[in-house]
């Protein structure tokens, strides 16, 4: 069934040689059938709503306005060195429907295998048939995309999180479509991203996160190789689930709890001896083991400052967890002062106490990425550190 496709935020013409399955059969592709192309074209047209609308053709608005056709033509001309793009342009550039043109090179995700049989057990289908005698189990066809969506989304969120740079918590890869419903505000991110990528002349992934999809796919392939067989372990899947709950637009406090829980899971242990103060011991483990790994990764870090930051981070985490709301405000003030935020500004120059958690989370994201990469490269090393 092709009436439910998993869409990314990217457009790039992929050829069969580009298809590289990973994690039990997941792979990136373009819509291939007329039905699939029409489905994606309809989705793109729906996302190009009045609030974010880009005109389709130049004759609708005249010269001097950005249109979807202009973006695609610029994308083709900026990538004369890319054989995939040029072959696609030669074959499809005369397509009159701009949404179909975009749909033909839109990057989607496929997987013909059921990735989690337990999820499948929770699905139910209702088959309506006027002739009840003809109803059989074989009448119900399971849509693998719908069944696999949660697992695929979590894997790809892990990639997106790990490959994001210091300036962002993560850059979303999938246009969210839980239960087959496209995220309502996806267009607000989609079309600015399309403008950024399609008009970029350097095509350098250092300038723009991911840039064209071929750069991003090569990074994913490298990560897949690094992850190896871990993808099928409970530990890795649990990490993916935690990261899936991190949202740049979500509650900062919940994001902080998720980020710290990843570090705790990977490098701290619960002291077995009851004569110790358990919470104090875990706090010390969290701070000092994290600082050690960050220093090992980069000897130029300010150890004293990083230690102070992690103390405040874990203190805030404990206060949020235990509902110590009186202390939270004091810790937020310390964080506010620590980052040197401005309370005298106006508009975008004004920083509330809560904005200190946003600053903290951006740094915590980078710390988590560093530790996750160590986990992928040398899990035994982390296990040794965890048990110290």
N, C-alpha and C positions, 0 to 999 in steps of 0.2 A: 504494500500500500504506500502510495507516494503523497497522500494528502496531509502528511505531517512530517515536515523536514526540520532538522536542527540547523539553524543559520548562525554564522559568525558575523562579526562586524566588518569583514574584509571581502574585497573583490580582487580576484586574480585568476587568470585562466590556467587551470591545471591540466596537464596531459597525463596519459596512463603511466608514463615513466615517473611521474611525480608522486604517484600514490604509494605511500609507505605505511602499511598497517602497523599498529602498535597496541599493546595491552589487550590481547585476545580479539583483535580484529577491528579496532577503531581506525578510521582513516578520513582524511580530508579529500573532498572531491568538489566538482561543480554539478549543478543540475544537468541531467542528460536528456531526459524525455521531454516531450512537449508539455505533458502534464506537470512535471516538476518545474520547468521554466515558467509556466504560467502561474503556478503556485507562488514562487518566489517573487515574480513580477508584481503580483497582487499584494503581497506583503510589503514590498518596497513602496508601492504607490500609497498604501494605507499609512505607512510610517511617515511619508512626506506630507504631513498634515499642514493645515493653515498656520499653526504656531511656529513651525520650523520650515515651512515650505520653500523649496528651491524650484523655480520655473523649469519646465522640462526642456523647452526649445527657445532659441534666440528670437524667433519671430513672435513669440508671445509677449516679449518685454522690450525688445530693441537692443541696441549695442550698449555696452557698459555694465550689463548685469550678469551676474554669475548664474549659469544654468547647468542642469545635469549633463546636457550634451557637451557643453564647454568643458566640464570636468573630465568627461570620458575622453574627449579629443586631446586634452592636455596630457592625460595619463598615457595615451598612445604615443604622443610626440616626445614626452619626457623619457620614454623607455625604448628608444630605438635600438638599444643594445640588447634588449631582452627578446630572445627568439620566441618564447611562448606568447608574449604580448603582441609581438608583430604578426605572428601567424594568426592569432585570434582577430586582430584588427583587420587584416586582409580579408578574412572570411566573413566577419560580422559587422564591420563598421557601417554598412548601408542599412542595417536594421532600423526600421522607421520608429518602432516603439522603444523609447529610451529605457523603459523599465525592463523590457525583455532583453535588451542589450546588456544591461547590468546583470540581470538574472542569469544569463548564460555564462558569466564568469564569476558569479557569486560563490564564495567558499562556504560549503556546507559540511556537516559531519555525518558519516555513515558508520553503521556497524550491523552486519547481518547476524551476529551471534547474540544470544541472550547473555548479558554480562553478569547477571545476578538472578539465579533461579528463585531465590526466596522472594525477591520483589515481584516476580511473575506470579507467584502464588497469591499475592494480594490483589491482583487485578481481576476484575470481573467484566464480562461483556454481555450486553443484551441484544439478542438477535430478533428482529421483528419479521415474522413470516406469516402470510395469510393462510398458508397451508401447513398446519401444525405437524402433519404426518411427515413432511419433508425436512423438518428441522433436525439436524444432526450436529455433533460436535465439530465436524469438519467444516461447517458453515461459518464458523468464527475464525477470522484470520487475525492473529496478533500483530500489531504494528510495533516492530522492534525499536524504532526510533522513540516511540512513546514510553516503552518499557525501560529502555536504556538511558533515558534522558538524565535522570538524577545522577547515575554513576558517571556518565560522560561529562556532565557539567562539573562534577567534583574533581575529576582528573584534570580537566582543562583549567579550572580555577587554580589548581595547584601550579600548573605550568605558568599561568598568567601571573600569579603572585611571585613566583620565584624569578621570573624574567623581567619583572618591573624594575624601574630604576629608583634611586633614592628620592626622587621628587614625587613619587606616587605610591600609594599603598598597593594598588594593583591596577592594571588596565584590563577592563573586561574583554573577553574574547568572544563569548557567546551572546547573541541577542536572546535574552531570557524568554523562555516559552514553556513554563511549567504547565502541565496538563493541556498542552496544545494551544495555550493562550499567549500571544505575543505580548511582551511587556509594553505597557501603554506609552511610556516616555522614552522608548528606545531611540526614536527619531532625533531626540535632542542630543544624543551622543553620536548617532550614526552619521548624520550629514556633515557636522563639523569635522569628524574624523575622515570622512570621504574627501572633503575639501583639502584637508591637510595632506593626506597621502597622495591623492591624485595630482596635486599641483606642486609636489615636492620635486625639485630638480636634481638634488644630489643623490636621492635614493639611499641615503646613508642611515642605517639603523641607529647610529650614535646620535644623530640629530633629532630623530623622531622615534619614539618607542615603536618597535616592530616594523615601521615603515611598510613596504609592500610585503605581502603575505609570504613570499618565497623566503625572505630573511627570517621571518618568525618561524616558519616550518623547519628550517635548518636548525634553529635553536632548540625546537621541540625534539627533533631527532637526536640531538646531542644529549638532551636531558633523559630521553627514553633509554638511551644506551647507559647512562649513568645510573638510572633507577634499576635497570635489569629486572630480576624476578621479584623485587620488593613490591611491585605494583599490586601483587595478588595477596599480600600479607595483611593481616588485620591491622597491624601498626600503621602501615602506610595509608590504608583506607581511612583509618581514624584521623590521621593528620589531614587528609583531604577533606573530611567532614568538618573539622574545626575551621580550616581555612575557608571553606564554603560559607561559613557563617560570618566571616569578616566582610564588612561592606563599608566602603568609603563614606556612604551617605547614612550609615546606620548609627546607632548609639555609640558614642566614643567609649563609654565605660564598658559596654559589652565587648567591643573590639579589643580593649586592653586586656580584659579577662581571658579572651581567646588567645591572644598573642602570648601572654605570660604562661598560659596552660601548656602551650606547645613546648616552651623552653623547659618548664617543670617536668613534663613528661619525658623529655629526651635526656636531661642531665641531672635531675635530682632523685634521691631515693628517700623513702619514709624511714626515719631512724627506728630501729627495732627496740632499742633499750628504753624502757619507760622512765629512767631517771633523767633523761635529757628533756629539755623543753623542745618538743617536736616542731612547733611553729618557728621558733628561733633558729633551729638547726636547718630547716628547709629554706628559711630566708637567707641564711649565710651561704648555703649551697648555691642558691639561685644567683646571688650577687657575685660571689667570688669565682664560681665556675664559669659564669657568663663572661665576666671581665677577662678571665684567663683565655677563653676561646677567642674573644674579640681582639685581645692583644696579640695572640698567636697569628691571627689573620692579618693584623696591621699593627706593627710596632710603633706607629706614629700616633696612635690614639692617646688621648689624655686620660690615663688610668684613674687618677683621682677624681676627675670630673665625671667620667663614665660610672665609677663606683657610686658617687653621690646620686647620679640620675637613676641608677638601678635601685638604690635604697628607697628613693621617693616612689618609684614605679611599684615596687613590691608592697610598700606601706599603703599606697592608694588601693592596690589590688585587695589587700586584706581588709581595709576599711569598707570597700564596696561589698565584698563577700559577706562580712559580718554585719553590714547595715549600720556602721558607726558614722552616722551622717554629720555629727558635730565635728569629728576629726577630719572628715573629707574636705571640708572647706579650708581648714588650716593647711592641709597637705597641698591642695590646689594653689593656695597662695604661695607656698614654697616653690612649687613647680613654676608658677607664673614668674616669680622672681628669678628662678634658676635660668629660664629661657630669655629673660630680659624683655618680656612682652610689654606692649604699650597700652596703657589705660587712658591716655590723654588724647588719643586720636579720634577720628570720626569715620563713620562708614567702614570701608575695608581696612582702614588704618587702626580701628578700635579692636582691642582684644579683650574678651571676657575671661573670667577665671576658667571657664570650661574650655576655652581655646587652648589652654596649656596641655590638656589631655590629647588634643589633636596633634600638637607638636610632639608630645611624648610618643604617640602611636606611630608617627612617621619614622621616628628613630627605632622604635621597637620592631617595626616591620623589617628594617634593615638588619637588626640583630638576629631576628628569627631567620631571615634568608641565609645569613652566614652560617648559623648553626644547622639549618636544614641541609645546606650543601655539604657540610662535614658529615652529617648523617648519611647522605647519599654516597659520598666518596669512601667513608671509613666508619661504618656503623660500630665496629668492634671498639674503635677508639672512644666513641661516645659512651658505649656500654661500660668501659673501664672507668671513665670519668664519672659516670652516673653512680657507680658503686663505691667511689672513694669517700 
